[in-house]
């Protein structure tokens, strides 16, 4: 397929210049709906002939399957693959199943193994809080954080599907949605996507960046249909439609893109004077003492594997915190974000603990779960004592916070039956993770930008934790 260069992309997206929020969404719909779709099914000029160009490993003829680890192979340029379905990622039943352009749009269609397709059903894409079926690295199905039933893609594809869903929500925003579709969509011109959905998909899109595979697919579909998924071309476009930049006019010529000759996203180019270079990581070092107000990661260690305590889901007030696994042989952690960090604040003879969602941790009754609340009156005072082996005893009312090797999660137990956590403290190295900044030309007007170059306002108090640039200086909000 032919990759698109920056000048050609800017030309294609020229009608978007100066638009923001609802107006930008309307302009995007008008632009991206202009296309010619293939017929649905197998045969020349049909969907499977499209998949041969968009989802085939040209060296092995393997068909890329994003729903499970099962492997399938093309035996023909036009025939369907036995055991695979044409999967509508954004379910066709949401608009009644009519065989319109949305039904046949390759940006919404993927080859999927049949059993995964059946399991996913027409459920909304959401965080799954209680799984009924799951394959590590691929689909998870069960109870949703914001919906009754849900499916959740594997981490390696969360961004791909999110950018696909945002494309569909914009390009086909004029459809009438009903039933299960109304858990994700509204029938209003703007915002179209429900708030929880746009927030989650933007979050996933940031965490799972556009890959070469996704960029190649975008170019391949564009050659077939004549339109582009601009949420792949401009990875921060969604912020101008639903997110932190809805009051900022979008400019296709200056916004960071994945065009073939724009290195600002796919590969940071230190020779480009208009690009801040950065390492999108934060550094945590093994703690020997506690400093009030600092951020810490809690990690139980088995061999070279650390089981890092994650915060409870946003819709939960109690439970057993799950873990992220991290392998290291050093005393330093590198983290992509602050999601797993907890603030320890001195209080009386101990510390209060707050998670990345600003909720206080406490323990209730004789339960083995951990509870959270935004009410400071419920905050427990935790006694934190360093053990001889470098772990920390974190206790309140005779219950100890520890990792259970049996249940593979954290809990509060009234005896020592699991692994006590090690604490890793956020170090000042995070503030130096921007290697150089030469492009902020704000003339000390106090405008604030993310390290990706997005304008986010002038009030630091409204911003989440992270790294920012203002008046030519690096700022870290903890």
C-alpha positions in Angstrom: 0.0 0.0 0.0 1.1 3.6 -0.5 1.8 5.5 2.7 0.5 9.0 2.9 2.9 11.9 3.4 2.2 14.9 5.6 1.4 17.3 2.8 -1.1 14.9 1.2 -2.7 14.3 4.7 -3.0 18.1 5.3 -4.6 18.5 2.0 -7.1 15.7 2.6 -8.0 17.2 6.1 -8.0 20.8 5.0 -11.7 21.2 5.7 -11.1 20.6 9.4 -8.9 23.6 9.9 -10.2 26.0 12.6 -12.9 23.6 13.7 -13.3 22.4 17.3 -15.8 20.4 19.4 -19.2 19.9 17.8 -18.2 21.7 14.6 -15.1 19.5 14.2 -17.2 16.4 14.7 -19.6 17.6 12.0 -16.8 18.4 9.6 -15.1 15.0 10.2 -18.4 13.2 9.4 -18.8 15.1 6.1 -15.2 14.3 5.2 -14.9 10.6 6.2 -18.3 9.5 4.9 -17.2 10.1 1.3 -16.0 6.6 0.2 -16.8 3.6 -1.9 -17.2 0.4 0.1 -16.8 -3.2 -1.1 -19.7 -5.6 -1.3 -20.1 -7.7 1.7 -18.9 -11.3 1.8 -16.5 -13.4 -0.3 -15.4 -13.1 -3.9 -13.7 -10.5 -6.0 -14.7 -7.0 -5.0 -16.1 -8.2 -1.7 -15.0 -8.0 1.9 -12.6 -11.0 1.9 -10.7 -9.6 -1.1 -10.3 -6.5 1.0 -9.0 -8.4 4.0 -6.4 -10.0 1.7 -5.0 -6.6 1.3 -5.6 -5.1 4.7 -5.1 -8.0 7.2 -2.6 -10.4 5.6 1.1 -11.0 6.5 2.5 -11.0 3.0 5.4 -13.2 4.0 3.5 -16.1 5.6 -0.1 -15.5 4.3 -1.3 -15.5 8.0 -4.5 -13.6 8.6 -4.1 -11.1 11.4 -6.6 -12.1 14.1 -7.1 -9.5 16.8 -9.6 -11.4 18.9 -7.8 -14.5 19.9 -4.4 -16.3 19.6 -5.8 -18.8 17.1 -3.9 -18.6 13.8 -5.5 -18.7 10.4 -4.1 -18.5 6.8 -5.3 -17.2 3.5 -5.5 -19.8 0.7 -7.0 -17.5 -1.8 -7.2 -13.8 -2.6 -11.0 -13.8 -2.6 -12.3 -16.7 -0.5 -13.3 -16.7 3.1 -11.1 -18.5 5.6 -12.6 -21.6 7.3 -13.2 -20.9 11.0 -13.3 -17.2 10.6 -16.1 -14.6 10.4 -16.4 -11.1 9.1 -16.7 -9.3 12.5 -18.5 -6.0 12.9 -16.4 -4.5 15.7 -19.0 -1.8 16.1 -22.1 -4.1 16.1 -24.5 -3.8 13.2 -27.5 -4.6 15.5 -27.0 -1.2 17.1 -28.5 0.5 14.1 -30.9 -2.3 13.2 -28.5 -4.3 10.9 -29.3 -2.5 7.7 -26.8 -3.3 5.0 -25.6 0.3 4.6 -22.1 1.7 4.3 -21.6 1.2 8.0 -22.3 -2.5 7.5 -19.6 -2.8 4.8 -17.0 -0.3 6.0 -13.6 -2.0 6.3 -12.6 0.4 9.1 -15.2 -1.4 11.1 -14.8 -4.9 9.8 -12.1 -7.4 10.9 -11.5 -11.1 10.3 -12.2 -12.9 13.6 -12.2 -16.5 14.7 -15.8 -17.6 14.8 -15.9 -18.6 18.5 -14.5 -15.2 19.7 -17.0 -13.5 17.5 -19.9 -15.4 19.0 -18.6 -14.8 22.6 -18.3 -11.0 22.0 -21.9 -10.9 20.7 -23.1 -7.3 20.3 -21.8 -6.2 23.7 -20.5 -2.7 24.1 -16.7 -2.2 24.3 -16.0 -1.4 27.9 -13.7 -2.3 30.8 -14.7 -5.8 32.0 -14.8 -5.9 35.8 -15.9 -9.5 36.1 -14.9 -11.8 33.3 -17.0 -14.9 32.2 -14.4 -15.7 29.5 -10.9 -14.4 28.9 -7.8 -15.1 26.9 -4.7 -13.4 28.2 -3.6 -10.7 25.7 -6.9 -10.9 23.7 -10.6 -10.7 24.3 -12.3 -10.6 27.7 -16.1 -10.8 28.1 -18.2 -10.3 31.1 -19.7 -7.5 33.3 -18.8 -4.0 32.2 -17.7 -1.1 34.3 -20.3 1.1 32.6 -22.5 -1.5 30.9 -24.4 -4.6 31.8 -22.5 -6.9 29.5 -19.2 -6.0 27.8 -16.2 -7.1 25.8 -12.7 -5.7 26.3 -9.9 -6.1 23.7 -6.4 -7.2 24.7 -4.0 -4.4 25.7 -2.2 -4.6 22.4 -5.4 -3.8 20.4 -7.2 -1.4 22.8 -6.0 1.7 20.9 -6.8 0.1 17.5 -10.4 -0.6 18.4 -10.8 2.7 20.2 -9.8 4.6 17.2 -12.1 2.4 15.1 -15.0 3.1 17.4 -14.4 6.8 17.4 -14.3 6.7 13.6 -17.6 4.9 13.5 -19.3 7.2 16.1 -18.4 10.2 14.0 -18.8 8.9 10.4 -22.1 7.2 11.2 -23.4 9.6 13.8 -26.5 10.2 11.7 -27.7 6.7 12.2 -30.5 6.0 14.7 -29.3 3.7 17.5 -31.4 1.6 19.7 -31.2 -1.3 22.2 -27.7 -2.2 23.3 -26.3 0.5 21.1 -27.7 3.2 23.4 -25.4 2.1 26.2 -22.5 3.5 24.1 -24.1 6.0 21.7 -26.6 8.8 21.9 -28.9 9.9 19.1 -27.8 13.5 19.4 -25.5 15.1 16.8 -23.0 15.9 19.6 -21.4 14.4 21.4 -22.7 11.2 19.9 -20.6 9.0 22.1 -21.6 8.8 25.8 -19.2 10.5 28.1 -17.9 7.3 29.7 -17.2 5.9 26.2 -15.3 8.9 24.8 -13.3 9.1 28.0 -12.4 5.4 28.0 -11.6 5.3 24.3 -9.4 8.4 24.5 -7.6 6.8 27.5 -7.0 3.5 25.6 -5.9 5.4 22.5 -3.2 7.2 24.5 -2.0 4.1 26.2 -1.9 1.9 23.2 -0.3 4.1 20.5 -0.7 3.7 16.8 1.6 0.9 15.6 3.1 0.3 12.1 0.6 -2.5 11.6 -2.4 -0.1 12.3 -0.9 2.6 10.2 -0.4 0.2 7.3 -4.0 -1.0 7.6 -5.3 2.6 7.5 -3.4 3.2 4.3 -4.6 -0.1 2.8 -8.2 0.6 3.5 -7.8 4.1 2.2 -6.6 2.7 -1.1 -9.8 0.6 -1.4 -12.4 3.0 0.0 -10.9 6.4 -0.8 -11.4 7.8 2.7 -9.2 7.7 5.8 -9.7 7.0 9.6 -8.3 10.4 10.7 -8.2 9.2 14.4 -5.3 7.0 13.2 -3.7 9.7 11.1 -4.0 12.3 13.9 -3.6 10.4 17.2 -4.7 13.3 19.4 -7.6 14.4 17.2 -10.1 12.9 19.7 -9.0 15.5 22.3 -10.3 18.3 20.0 -13.6 16.5 19.5 -14.4 15.3 23.1 -11.4 15.8 25.3 -9.1 18.4 26.8 -8.8 20.6 23.7 -12.4 21.1 22.6 -11.9 24.9 22.9 -8.8 24.8 20.7 -9.2 25.1 16.9 -7.7 22.0 15.1 -5.0 22.6 12.6 -4.1 19.7 10.3 -0.8 21.3 9.2 0.6 21.6 12.8 -1.1 18.8 14.7 1.1 15.7 15.3 0.3 13.0 12.7 1.4 9.5 11.7 2.2 10.5 8.2 5.2 8.8 6.6 7.4 11.9 6.9 6.2 13.2 10.3 8.5 11.7 12.9 6.9 13.5 15.9 4.7 10.5 16.9 6.0 7.3 15.4 9.6 8.2 16.1 10.6 11.3 18.0 13.1 13.3 15.9 15.7 15.1 18.0 16.9 17.1 14.9 13.6 18.7 14.4 13.6 22.1 16.2 9.9 22.2 16.2 9.6 19.0 18.2 10.1 18.5 22.0 11.9 15.2 22.5 10.8 13.1 25.5 10.8 9.8 27.1 7.2 8.9 28.1 8.2 7.2 31.3 8.3 8.0 35.0 10.9 6.6 37.3 10.4 5.0 40.7 13.2 3.8 43.0 13.0 1.4 45.8 12.2 3.3 49.0 14.0 2.9 52.4 12.0 5.6 54.2 8.6 7.3 53.8 8.3 10.9 52.8 4.9 12.5 53.4 3.2 13.6 50.2 5.3 11.5 47.9 3.9 9.0 45.3 4.7 5.3 45.7 4.1 2.1 43.8 3.3 -1.0 46.0 4.9 -4.2 44.6 5.1 -7.7 45.9 8.2 -9.6 44.7 8.6 -13.2 43.6 11.9 -13.9 42.0 12.4 -11.2 39.4 8.7 -10.6 39.0 6.9 -7.7 40.8 3.2 -7.8 41.3 2.2 -4.1 41.3 -1.0 -3.2 43.0 -3.5 -1.5 40.7 -6.3 0.8 42.0 -9.8 -0.6 42.2 -12.0 0.2 39.2 -13.8 3.5 39.1 -17.2 1.9 39.8 -16.0 -0.1 42.8 -16.0 1.0 46.5 -14.4 -2.2 47.7 -12.7 -5.3 46.4 -9.4 -7.1 45.9 -7.0 -4.9 43.9 -5.6 -6.7 40.8 -2.0 -6.4 39.7 0.3 -5.5 36.8 3.3 -7.7 36.4 6.7 -6.2 36.0 10.0 -8.0 35.5 13.2 -6.3 36.9 16.5 -7.2 38.4 17.2 -3.6 39.5 15.8 -1.3 42.2 14.2 1.0 39.7 10.8 0.8 38.0 9.8 2.7 34.8 6.1 3.4 34.5 4.1 4.8 31.6 1.8 6.8 33.8 0.8 7.4 37.4 -2.2 5.1 37.5 -0.6 2.6 39.9 0.9 5.2 42.2 -0.4 6.0 45.7 0.2 9.1 47.7 1.2 8.6 51.4 0.4 11.5 53.6 1.4 11.7 57.3 -1.5 11.7 59.7 -1.1 11.2 63.4 1.0 8.2 64.1 0.7 6.9 60.5 -0.2 7.8 57.0 -3.3 8.1 54.9 -3.1 6.5 51.4 -4.9 7.9 48.3 -5.0 6.2 44.9 -4.6 7.8 41.5 -8.4 8.5 41.5 -8.0 10.6 44.6 -9.8 8.0 46.8 -8.8 7.2 50.3 -8.0 3.6 51.3 -9.5 2.0 54.3 -10.6 -1.4 55.7 -14.0 -2.4 56.9 -15.0 -4.8 59.7 -13.6 -8.3 59.3 -13.6 -8.4 55.5 -10.5 -9.2 53.6 -11.2 -6.7 50.9 -9.8 -3.1 50.6 -12.3 -0.2 50.5 -12.0 3.3 48.9 -13.8 6.5 49.3 -13.5 10.2 48.3 -14.7 11.1 51.8 -11.6 11.9 53.9 -13.5 11.1 57.1 -13.4 7.4 56.0 -9.6 7.5 55.4 -7.7 4.9 57.5 -4.5 5.8 59.3 -2.0 3.1 58.2 1.0 2.3 60.3 3.9 1.7 57.9 7.0 -0.2 59.2 10.0 -1.3 57.3 10.9 -5.0 57.6 14.5 -6.3 57.6 14.1 -7.8 54.1 13.2 -4.4 52.6 9.4 -5.0 52.5 6.9 -2.8 54.5 4.3 -3.8 57.0 1.2 -1.7 56.2 -1.4 -2.1 58.9 -4.6 -0.6 60.2 -6.7 -2.0 63.0 -4.8 -5.3 63.0 -5.2 -5.9 59.2 -2.2 -6.1 56.9 -2.2 -5.0 53.3 -0.5 -7.8 51.3 -0.4 -9.7 48.1 -2.1 -13.2 48.1 -0.2 -15.7 46.0 -3.4 -17.9 46.1 -5.8 -15.3 44.8 -3.3 -13.3 42.7 -4.6 -10.0 44.1 -4.1 -7.7 47.1 -6.2 -7.8 50.2 -6.3 -7.0 53.9 -5.7 -10.0 56.2 -5.5 -10.2 60.0 -2.4 -12.4 59.8 0.7 -12.6 57.6 -0.3 -15.0 54.9 0.9 -13.4 51.7 3.8 -11.2 50.5 4.4 -7.8 52.1 4.9 -5.1 49.5 8.1 -3.2 48.6 7.6 0.5 48.1 9.0 2.3 45.1 9.1 6.1 45.3 8.7 8.5 42.4 12.0 10.2 41.9 13.0 13.5 40.4 14.2 11.7 37.3 10.6 12.0 36.0 11.1 15.7 35.7 14.1 15.2 33.4 12.4 12.8 31.1 11.9 15.6 28.6 15.4 15.7 26.9 15.0 19.2 25.4 12.4 21.8 24.9 13.0 24.4 22.2 9.5 25.0 20.8 7.4 26.8 23.4 7.1 30.2 22.0 4.4 31.5 24.4 6.3 34.6 25.4 5.5 33.9 29.0 1.8 34.0 28.4 1.3 31.1 30.9 -0.3 28.8 28.3 0.2 25.1 29.2 1.0 22.3 26.8 1.2 18.5 27.2 4.5 17.0 26.1 2.8 16.0 22.9 2.2 19.6 22.1 -1.5 19.9 22.9 -2.7 23.2 24.4 -4.6 22.4 27.7 -5.3 25.8 29.1 -3.7 28.1 31.7 -4.8 26.7 35.0 -2.5 24.0 36.5 -5.0 23.3 39.2 -7.4 21.8 36.6 -4.9 19.3 35.2 -4.3 15.7 36.1 -0.9 14.4 37.2 1.7 14.4 34.5 4.4 16.3 32.7 3.6 19.7 31.0 5.4 22.6 29.4 4.7 26.3 30.1 6.7 29.4 29.3 9.5 27.2 28.1 9.8 25.2 31.4 9.1 21.7 32.3 6.4 21.2 35.0 5.5 18.0 36.8 2.2 17.8 38.6 2.1 15.1 41.3 
